[in-house]
Amino acid sequence: MKQNRVWEYCLIVEGSYFSESEAEHALRDPFIEDWVEQTGRFRIHNLDEIELTPGVALGSLGVVMLDDELFEIASTDPEHPLTEHKARGVAEAIKRQGMFEEVSVEPRDLEEAETNDEA
C-alpha cells in the first residue's frame, strides 16, 4: 500500500550542453568556485558539505539528459528525495548562478521513481 508516498520533485533545466557530464560540470562548477573562495581549497568529499539550499548538498544531486539541451536534476539519495520546497530552493540557487537558460520544478515521474526504488 502506498498511501503515505512522498512526492518527489526534480528540476527540468535547459542549457546548451552536449552531454550529462557537461551539464553536471555546469551545475557544480559555480558552487565549487564559491566554496574555494570561502575556504581556500576543495576536495571531492566537500561536495557533500556544499549546500545549495538547507538540507540539499551538491553531492546529492544527479543530472540526466532527457533530450538535446534538456536535463533533469534530481536527488540521487533515495533516503532524501527533493521535496517541492527543497526543489524550489535548489532552483533559486541555480538561477542565481545563471548556468541554465530555463529552470522549472516538476513532480518526478512516479513510474521512473518506482523503477529506481526497485533497482
C-alpha positions, 0 to 999 in steps of 0.5 A: 500500500502506498498511501503515505508516498512522498512526492518527489520533485526534480528540476527540468533545466535547459542549457546548451550542453552536449552531454550529462557530464557537461551539464553536471560540470555546469551545475557544480562548477559555480558552487565549487568556485564559491566554496574555494573562495570561502575556504581556500581549497576543495576536495571531492568529499566537500561536495557533500558539505556544499549546500545549495539550499538547507538540507540539499548538498551538491553531492546529492544531486544527479543530472540526466539528459532527457533530450538535446539541451534538456536535463533533469536534476534530481536527488540521487539519495533515495533516503532524501528525495527533493521535496517541492520546497527543497526543489524550489530552493535548489532552483533559486540557487541555480538561477542565481548562478545563471548556468541554465537558460530555463529552470522549472520544478516538476513532480518526478515521474512516479513510474521512473521513481518506482523503477529506481526504488526497485533497482 
